[in-house]
Amino acid sequence: MAGRHTKKTDARVLRVLEAIRDGNSQRAAAAYAGISDETLRTWLHADLDFLAAFTRAEADSERELVGFIRNAAASDWKAAAHLLACRWPDTWSQRARIEIDVRSRAQQLAQAYGLDAAAIVAEAEQWLTSG
């Protein structure tokens, strides 16, 4: 099977890396380069140099975008709150605070009415996720 055609050209590789560096998803980067998601995944698994370049492009993108948020945080507290919630979700995210509050309130109700706190939490989780 000599001379098999490959989609992996320098131009396509550069387009993938450019799209990733600009903050796009893998799917969008693949489409921008004119290849399928599956082809991109194959390249990433088969070529360690490409994988390293791809990983660097992701890191460059993240660093730049975090920098934008940090700059915005100087004049907008919501940008700082968002960065904190994303970086340290266990401490700063809204979900973490709600979960702690539900568990705390379940303990109070269980003690006050002789109920099982774990059952209250399970019912609350079921109610919240059934939406």
C-alpha positions in Angstrom: 0.0 0.0 0.0 2.7 2.4 -1.0 2.0 6.1 -1.3 -1.0 6.1 1.1 -2.5 9.6 1.3 -2.5 11.2 4.7 -4.6 14.1 6.0 -1.8 15.1 8.4 -0.1 18.0 6.7 2.0 20.8 8.3 -0.8 23.2 7.3 -3.5 21.2 9.1 -1.3 20.7 12.2 -0.7 24.4 12.4 -4.4 25.2 12.0 -5.3 22.7 14.9 -2.7 24.3 17.1 -3.7 27.8 16.2 -7.4 27.1 17.0 -6.5 25.4 20.3 -4.2 28.4 21.3 -7.1 30.7 20.5 -9.2 28.9 23.1 -11.3 26.7 20.8 -12.5 23.1 21.7 -10.9 20.0 20.1 -14.0 19.6 18.0 -13.8 23.2 16.7 -10.0 22.9 16.1 -10.5 19.7 14.1 -13.2 21.3 12.0 -11.1 24.4 11.4 -8.3 22.1 10.1 -10.7 20.2 7.9 -10.5 16.9 9.8 -12.8 14.8 12.0 -12.7 14.7 15.8 -11.6 11.0 15.4 -8.7 11.9 13.1 -7.5 14.5 15.6 -7.7 12.0 18.5 -5.8 9.5 16.3 -3.0 12.0 15.7 -2.8 12.8 19.4 -2.4 9.2 20.3 0.0 8.3 17.6 2.4 11.3 17.6 4.0 12.3 20.9 5.6 15.4 19.4 2.2 16.6 18.2 0.6 15.7 21.6 3.3 17.8 23.3 2.7 20.8 21.0 -1.1 20.4 21.5 -0.7 20.4 25.3 1.5 23.5 25.1 -1.1 25.2 22.9 -3.8 24.4 25.5 -1.6 25.7 28.3 -0.8 28.9 26.4 -4.5 29.5 25.8 -5.4 28.9 29.4 -2.7 31.2 30.6 -3.8 34.0 28.3 -7.5 33.7 29.2 -6.7 33.6 33.0 -4.7 36.7 32.4 -7.7 38.5 30.9 -9.8 37.5 33.9 -7.1 38.6 36.3 -6.9 42.0 34.6 -10.7 42.4 34.6 -10.7 41.5 38.3 -8.9 44.8 39.1 -12.1 46.7 38.3 -14.8 44.0 38.5 -15.1 41.8 41.6 -17.2 39.3 39.6 -14.2 38.4 37.5 -12.2 37.6 40.6 -15.1 35.6 42.1 -15.4 33.6 38.9 -11.6 32.9 38.8 -11.7 31.8 42.4 -14.7 29.5 41.8 -13.1 27.9 38.8 -9.7 27.5 40.4 -10.7 26.4 43.8 -14.3 25.1 43.5 -14.4 23.3 46.8 -13.9 26.5 48.6 -15.3 29.2 46.4 -18.0 27.7 44.1 -21.7 28.3 44.6 -22.4 24.6 44.4 -20.0 23.8 47.3 -21.8 26.4 49.5 -25.2 25.0 48.6 -24.1 21.5 49.3 -22.7 22.4 52.7 -25.9 24.4 53.5 -28.1 21.4 52.5 -26.2 19.0 54.7 -26.1 21.4 57.6 -29.9 22.1 57.4 -30.6 18.3 57.0 -28.7 17.7 60.3 -30.9 20.4 62.0 -34.1 18.9 60.7 -33.1 15.4 61.6 -32.4 16.4 65.2 -35.5 18.5 65.5 -37.9 15.9 64.1 -36.2 12.6 64.7 -35.4 12.0 61.1 -32.5 10.4 59.2 -30.2 13.2 57.9 -28.8 11.0 55.1 -32.4 10.3 53.9 -33.1 14.1 53.9 -30.0 14.8 51.9 -30.8 12.0 49.4 -34.3 13.3 48.9 -33.0 16.8 48.4 -30.5 15.6 45.8 -33.2 13.7 44.0 -35.5 16.7 44.0 -32.7 19.0 42.8 -31.6 16.7 39.9 -35.0 15.7 38.7 -35.8 19.2 37.3 
